[in-house]
Amino acid sequence: MVVALLLAGLAVYAALGTAEGANATESAIPGVKQPIVKEPVEPPSVGAAIKMDGATDDAWEFIAGRDPSPSLAVLGETYNYGRQVALTFDDGPDPNVTPAVLDVLRDHELKATFFVVGRRVARNPEIVRRIVREGHSLGNHTYNHPNMADLGAGQMRNEMQSTQEAVDRALGYSYPMTLMRPPYGAPYLSDQHMRPLFQRVMRERRAYPVMWTVDSRDWELEGQAYSIAENVRAGTSKEGG
């Protein structure tokens, strides 16, 4: 049932066309054309301090005590959560696609996580407010959608903090984002030599890298709703997880 409703949501993407930031998932596969956020803008300046609430900090300390580099849904890692799937959407908020996806989720009483790009948050704050108002979660997807493996530690921090500040401004209050999806899956799917630096920055920020276990490839199959749905159906275990 859950997978069927996910397919309904992906069909919305296909019907509307994958807007520049409206990917449910991404990949970094050599030789495959990737959607790229164009016309990068300079993130707003950020302060050195990282603001985290006490509950977030306590949760991180507990988990990091058991795993020094915690991550969620990294390829190759599976978890048994029963017959459940987690719905995630990347690269928004997009003024055309995101509201349509929210409508589908609302109609089927489903919740999802939206990994948002900071500069699009700044352009579409009302959509961010709707995402949160309707009970969904926000995750950090950087400010300009760069390949994190191409950045130094300071640039990584700036991309993440700038996005956090954009979300806080849009909502009008502090909303610490603990989930982070690196654009193109780097440095997990490529440039793995940069993973130690990336993980160090994630630990500093008390952030959990979140990859994906099923790639709908909607970014490659624009307008092909059936093929997108079949990718999800074929890649989703009947046992969930």
N, C-alpha and C positions, 0 to 999 in steps of 0.2 A: 504493500500500500504506500509506504513512504517513498519508495523508489518511483512508483507511478506518479506521485505528486511532484517529485523532483523533475521527472520528464516533462510534466506540464509546464513547469517553470522554465526549463531549457527551451521548450517550444516557443515561449514568449521571446527569448533571445533570438532565436532563428527567424521568427516572423518579423521582428523589428530590425534585424540586422545587428551584428555585433558592433556597437558604437565603440569609439576608440578606447574606452576604458571599461567595457562591459563584459569582461571575461569571467566565466565561472571558475575556470582554472587556467593555468599557463603551463608551458613546458619549455625546456631549453634543449631541443633536439637538433643536432647538427644537420644543416641542409634544409631545415623546415623554416619557412618564413614566419617571423614572430610579429605580433602586434607591438608597436613601440609608442610610448607616450611622446608626442612631438612637441617642439617648441618649449624646451625646459625653461623654467624661470628660476631666479635665485630665491631660495627659501628665505624667509624672514630671519633676522639674526636671533640667536638663542642665547640664553644665559647658561652658565656652567652647571648650575644646580639642577638635579633631576628630582622632580617632585613625585613622591609616591605616598599613597596613604598607608596607614599602619597595617591594615588587613592584607594588602597586597604584599607588603614587605615580609610579614610573618609567614604568609603562604609560600613565598619564594624560598625563604630560609629553610622551611621544613622540607620542601621538595628538593632543593639543591643539596641538602644534607644527605640525601639518598642518591642523587644523580648530579654530578657537578656540571653537566651540560644538558639540562633537561630540554626536551623538544616533544612536540606532539605531531603525530601523523607524518613522520619523516619516512620517505620511501624505504621499504624493507622492514619497517616496524609495524606490527599489527597488534591490535588490542581486541579483547573479547568484551564488547558492550552489549551483546545480544543482538536482536534483530532491529538495529538502529543504524541510521546513517547521519552524518553531519553535513549540512548544506552550507557551502561557502561561495561567495561571489567576490570577485576582485575588480580593482581598477576604477571603481566609481568614487563618488556618486555621479552618475550620468543623468542629465535632465530628461532623457527620453526612456532609457531602458530601466533604470533603477525603480522609478515609480510603478512601471508595469510589473516588474518582478515582485515588488512589495504588494501589489494588488493580488497576485496569484498566491503568495504566501498567506495573506490575510484571509482569502477566500477558503483556503484549506487548513487554516489554523495551524500553520507551521512557523517555526522560528529558524533563523539562519544567522550566520556571521558574515559581515561585510568588511572586507579588507580594503580600506579606503586610501586613496592617494591625496596627500595634503593639499596640493594646489587645486584639486577638484573640490575638495571640502570647502576651500576658501571661496570658490565660485558658486557652490550650491549648498549653502548652510541649511536652507530649509529642508532639503532632502535628508541631510544628516539628522536633523531634529525629528523628522518623521521616522527614520530607521529606529532610533532609540525609543521614541514615543510608542511605537508598535511592538516593543518588546524584543527587538533583535540586538545582537551584539556587534561592536565595532572592533576591528583589528587594524594594526598599523601596516601600511604597504608602501611606506616612504613618501617623500614629498614630490619628487620628480620621476619616480619609477626607474632608477638607475640599476645597473647590474652591481650588486653590492661587492662583488669580487674585484671590481675596478676601483674601489674607494679605499682610502685610508681610514683608520679608526675614527678620527675627528669628523670626517665627512659622513661616515655611517651614523655617528651620534647626531649630527646636525640634521640628516634626513629624517631620522626618527623623532627627534625632539620637535622639529618644525611641524611635523604632522600632528604630534600630540597637541601642540599649541593651537593649530588650526581647528582641531576638533573641540578643544576647550572653548575657543572663541565662538564657534558655531553654536555650541550648546549653552554657553553662558555660565558654565560651571566646570569644575575639574572632573574629567572622566578618564582615569588612568587606563590606558590600553596595555594589557599584559600579553596579548597575542600579536605575533608579527609574522607576516608572510613575505619572504624575500622575493622581489621580482625575478622572473625567469627561473626560480628555483635555485639560483646560485647563492652560496657555494655548495649546495648539495648535489645538484644535477651536473654541475660543471665547475671548473676552477676550484677543485676540492682542496688545493693547497692553501686557499684563503680561509678555510673553515675554522681553524683555531682562532684567528683574529676575530672573525665574525662572532664566534661563540663567546669570546671574551667580552665583546661589546654587549652581547645579549645578556650576559651575566651581570654586567655593570648596571644595565637598565632593568633588570629583573623581568626580562621579556622571554616568552616562549616562542621559538620558531615553529611555525605550523606549515607543513607541506600539504600534500594531498595523496590519496590512494587511488582515486579514479579521475582521469582526465577526459572531460567531455569533448575536447578539441573543438569547441564552438568557435574559437578564434580562427580556425582553419576551415571550418565548414559553414561559413556564413549563409544563412537562408536554407540550410539543409536540415530541417527539424528532425526528420526520420533518422538520418545518420547520426546526429548528435544524441538522440534518445537511445539508439542502439549501442553507441559507445558506452553510455552510462549503464545500460542494462547488462551488457556483456562484462563490464568491469566490476560490477557490484556483486559481492557474494550474497547468496541467499541467506547466509547466517548473519549478515550485517557486520558490524565491527568497525 
